[in-house]
Amino acid sequence: MKIILQIVVVFAVYAISGGVISGVKDNPWLSLPAGVLTVAAMVFVYRWVVKRTENREVTELQGKGAGRAALWGLLLGTLMFLCVIGNIYFLGDYKVDGIDSVSGAIGLIGFMAGAAATEEIVFRGLLFRLVERGAGTYIALVLSGLVFGGMHLLNDDATLAGALAISVEAGAMLAAGYAATRNLWLPMGVHFAWNYMEAGIFSTQVSGNGENHGLLEASLSGSKLVTGGEFGPEASVYAVLFGMLLTVCFLIVAHRRGNIVPRRRAERANTLAALAR
């Protein structure tokens, strides 16, 4: 019942905030504050309901060290996207024609911040963390990654290849980032930086959601394997390769820090907890 309460409360705020952000997406001066308020609301509600139901300090969203973790996430997400778009550019499949929309770039800060916070709290804070308790880190990483990728099949120009790519390069990678650090600030930073660079700066499609009017007026053309086609760079082979590389790096860090939960240990912990109750 405690787990159900967590899910119901967080998903209620997720649904409400998602509707608000989508409703003001085209207005940059409303989108920015709406995104900031969404981040604050999601963090507050998650910390409140987890602390209340699990009777513990919510270390995965603690204030101490949050700025540093988020900054590392921003840096990694930015570098990852620059590696992807850089390879596409050098192949001649990405072209910049000038400046598109400064106001659009500003508005997308709020939209992408809200999206990153809500999705990380739902998919890594709830789904991955709760499945990991019973199934261990690796099974939770695979399952939560597949669910995260499958969710993107609901987008307008979604493709199965794109959804599978996101399962690997984002779903698994962000879960590995959480496992390495045991906080949600770093994956939030990675998630926001990737999406914002993709839409707010380079004006490419995000997960098949159509064109974005960010800072640069640009176009993608060429092989779908390279560019991701209508789904956007997230379906590019380069995104999968760099996402897998970052996933491996995160998992190495998680192993060195003793943050990997084996399945047997997870099952034993559940058994002991049940006996204690």
C-alpha positions in Angstrom: 0.0 0.0 0.0 2.9 2.4 0.7 4.3 1.7 -2.8 0.9 2.3 -4.3 0.6 5.6 -2.4 4.0 6.7 -3.8 3.0 5.9 -7.3 -0.5 7.5 -7.1 0.7 10.7 -5.6 3.7 11.2 -7.9 1.8 10.2 -11.0 -1.0 12.7 -10.1 1.5 15.6 -9.9 3.2 14.2 -13.1 -0.1 14.3 -15.0 -1.1 17.7 -13.8 2.3 19.3 -14.4 2.6 17.6 -17.8 -0.7 19.2 -18.9 0.3 22.6 -17.7 3.7 22.5 -19.4 2.2 21.3 -22.7 -0.4 24.0 -22.5 2.1 26.8 -22.3 4.8 25.3 -24.5 4.3 27.8 -27.3 4.5 30.8 -24.9 8.2 31.2 -23.8 7.4 33.7 -21.1 4.9 31.3 -19.5 6.9 28.1 -20.3 9.9 29.1 -18.3 8.2 29.8 -14.9 5.9 26.8 -15.5 8.9 24.5 -15.9 10.6 25.9 -12.8 7.5 25.4 -10.7 7.1 21.9 -12.1 10.6 20.9 -11.0 10.0 22.4 -7.5 6.6 20.6 -7.2 7.9 17.2 -8.3 10.9 17.3 -6.0 8.8 18.5 -3.1 6.1 15.8 -3.6 8.5 13.0 -4.2 10.5 13.9 -1.1 7.4 14.2 1.0 5.7 11.0 0.0 8.8 8.9 0.1 9.8 10.2 3.5 6.3 9.6 4.8 5.9 6.1 3.5 9.5 4.8 3.9 10.3 6.7 7.1 13.8 7.7 5.9 15.8 10.6 4.7 15.3 10.9 0.9 19.0 10.9 0.1 18.5 10.6 -3.6 17.1 14.2 -3.7 18.9 15.7 -0.8 20.0 19.4 -1.0 23.6 18.8 -0.1 25.7 18.2 -3.2 22.7 18.7 -5.5 24.3 21.6 -7.4 27.5 19.7 -8.1 25.7 16.5 -9.2 23.4 18.5 -11.5 26.3 20.4 -12.9 28.1 17.1 -13.8 24.9 15.9 -15.4 24.6 19.0 -17.5 28.2 18.7 -18.6 27.9 15.0 -19.5 24.6 15.5 -21.3 25.9 18.4 -23.3 29.1 16.6 -24.3 27.2 13.5 -25.3 24.9 15.4 -27.6 27.8 17.4 -29.1 29.6 14.2 -29.9 26.4 12.9 -31.7 25.6 16.1 -33.6 29.3 16.7 -34.3 29.6 13.3 -36.1 26.4 14.0 -38.0 27.6 17.4 -39.0 31.0 16.2 -40.3 29.2 13.7 -42.5 27.3 16.6 -44.0 23.9 15.6 -42.7 23.4 18.5 -40.4 23.3 22.1 -41.8 23.0 25.4 -40.1 21.3 28.2 -42.0 21.4 31.0 -39.4 19.5 32.0 -36.2 16.0 30.8 -35.7 14.3 31.9 -32.4 15.9 33.3 -29.3 12.6 33.4 -27.5 11.9 29.8 -28.5 15.3 28.8 -27.0 14.4 30.6 -23.8 11.0 29.0 -23.5 12.4 25.5 -24.1 14.5 25.9 -20.9 11.4 25.6 -18.8 9.7 23.0 -20.9 12.8 20.7 -20.9 13.6 21.3 -17.2 10.0 20.2 -16.3 10.1 17.2 -18.6 13.5 16.1 -17.2 12.5 16.4 -13.6 9.1 14.6 -14.0 10.5 11.7 -16.1 13.5 11.1 -13.9 11.5 11.1 -10.7 8.9 8.7 -12.3 11.2 6.3 -14.1 14.4 6.4 -12.0 13.1 7.6 -8.7 10.1 5.2 -8.6 10.3 2.5 -11.3 14.0 1.7 -11.3 14.4 2.1 -7.5 11.5 0.0 -6.6 12.1 -2.8 -9.1 15.8 -2.9 -8.0 14.7 -3.7 -4.5 13.3 -7.1 -5.6 15.1 -7.9 -8.8 18.6 -6.3 -8.5 20.3 -3.5 -10.4 20.7 -5.1 -13.8 17.2 -6.5 -14.2 15.8 -3.2 -13.0 18.0 -1.3 -15.5 16.7 -3.5 -18.4 13.0 -3.4 -17.4 12.9 0.3 -16.6 14.8 1.1 -19.8 12.3 -0.8 -21.9 9.4 0.9 -20.3 11.0 4.3 -20.8 11.6 3.5 -24.4 8.2 2.1 -24.9 6.6 5.2 -23.6 8.1 7.2 -26.5 6.1 5.0 -28.9 3.2 7.3 -28.1 4.9 10.3 -29.8 3.7 11.5 -33.2 6.5 10.3 -35.4 7.6 7.5 -33.2 9.3 4.4 -34.6 10.2 1.1 -33.0 13.8 1.6 -33.8 13.7 5.0 -32.1 12.0 3.5 -29.0 14.6 0.8 -28.7 17.4 3.3 -29.2 16.0 5.4 -26.3 15.7 2.2 -24.1 19.5 1.8 -24.5 21.0 5.2 -24.8 18.6 7.0 -22.3 16.7 4.5 -20.2 19.6 2.3 -19.3 22.1 5.1 -19.3 20.2 7.3 -16.9 19.4 4.4 -14.6 23.1 3.5 -14.6 23.8 7.2 -13.7 21.5 6.9 -10.7 23.1 3.6 -9.7 26.5 5.2 -9.8 25.7 8.2 -7.7 22.5 7.1 -5.8 21.0 10.5 -6.5 18.6 11.8 -9.0 20.2 15.2 -9.6 22.8 13.8 -12.0 20.4 12.0 -14.3 18.1 15.0 -14.2 21.1 17.1 -15.4 22.0 14.7 -18.2 18.4 14.4 -19.3 17.8 18.2 -19.4 21.1 19.0 -21.1 20.5 16.4 -23.9 17.0 17.5 -24.6 17.8 21.2 -24.4 20.8 20.9 -26.7 18.7 18.8 -29.1 15.8 21.2 -29.3 16.7 24.5 -27.7 20.1 25.0 -29.3 20.3 22.8 -32.4 16.6 22.8 -33.3 16.3 19.1 -34.1 13.4 16.8 -33.3 13.1 15.2 -29.9 11.8 11.7 -29.8 9.6 12.1 -32.8 7.8 15.1 -31.4 8.1 17.2 -34.5 10.2 20.2 -35.3 11.5 22.6 -32.7 12.3 26.3 -33.1 15.3 26.7 -31.0 18.3 29.0 -31.3 19.6 27.7 -34.7 17.8 27.4 -37.9 19.0 24.1 -39.1 18.1 20.9 -41.0 18.9 17.2 -40.9 19.1 15.1 -44.1 20.6 11.8 -45.2 20.6 8.3 -43.9 18.1 7.5 -41.1 20.8 5.4 -39.5 23.0 8.4 -39.1 20.4 11.2 -38.4 17.6 9.2 -36.8 15.1 10.3 -39.5 11.8 11.7 -38.3 12.5 10.5 -34.8 15.5 12.8 -34.4 19.1 12.3 -33.4 18.0 10.0 -30.5 17.5 7.3 -33.1 20.9 7.8 -34.6 23.5 5.0 -34.3 25.8 7.6 -32.8 23.4 8.3 -30.0 23.2 4.6 -29.2 27.0 4.2 -29.3 27.8 7.1 -27.1 24.9 6.3 -24.8 26.2 2.7 -24.4 29.7 4.1 -23.7 28.4 6.4 -20.9 26.3 3.5 -19.5 29.4 1.3 -19.2 31.3 4.1 -17.5 28.5 4.7 -15.0 28.3 0.9 -14.2 32.0 0.8 -13.6 31.7 3.6 -11.1 28.7 1.9 -9.5 30.7 -1.3 -9.1 33.7 0.5 -7.6 31.4 2.3 -5.1 29.6 -0.9 -4.2 26.3 0.4 -5.5 25.2 -2.6 -7.5 22.5 -4.6 -5.9 22.7 -8.3 -6.9 19.4 -10.2 -7.2 20.1 -12.5 -4.4 20.9 -9.7 -2.0 17.7 -8.0 -3.0 15.6 -11.1 -2.4 17.3 -11.7 0.9 16.7 -8.1 2.0 13.0 -8.4 1.2 12.8 -11.7 3.1 14.5 -10.2 6.2 12.2 -7.1 6.0 9.2 -9.4 5.8 10.3 -11.4 8.8 11.0 -8.2 10.8 7.5 -7.0 10.2 
